Amino acid sequence: MSSTPVDTEIHNSRLTVFRRYAQDVVRYNEAAASLMEAEGIPVIDLHSFTIGIGFPQCLSDHVHYKPYARKRQAEFIFTEIQRIV
């Protein structure tokens, strides 16, 4: 499963000890997807899905999601698991 997106500005303004950057998450997801594809392992693209439900407005803070977003993410993951198996 891909990592969910990060809003660099929101995250780094609230948590100064540990910095995260949106472009790093994209690169990590791309590297992981490439490795999984090479091994024939399916990937659930939670990153793209989360962007599609209104990121970053769906955040409740710098890393957690509002209840409606968590529900939609869970439904997406469930559907993707069913598709894969």
Residue pairs with C-beta under 8 A, 6 or more apart in sequence:
1 43
1 44
1 46
1 77
2 29
2 32
2 33
2 43
2 44
2 45
2 46
2 47
2 48
3 25
3 28
3 29
3 46
3 47
4 25
4 46
4 47
4 50
4 65
4 73
5 22
5 25
5 47
5 50
5 51
5 55
5 56
6 20
6 21
6 22
6 25
6 63
7 22
7 55
7 56
7 59
7 62
8 20
8 21
8 22
10 56
10 59
10 62
11 19
11 20
11 62
11 63
12 19
12 20
12 21
13 62
14 61
14 62
15 62
25 47
26 47
29 47
32 43
33 43
33 45
36 42
36 43
37 43
42 84
44 76
44 77
44 80
44 81
44 84
46 73
46 76
46 77
49 72
49 73
49 76
50 58
50 65
50 69
50 73
53 69
53 72
53 73
54 69
58 65
58 66
58 68
58 69
59 65
59 66
59 69
60 66
65 73
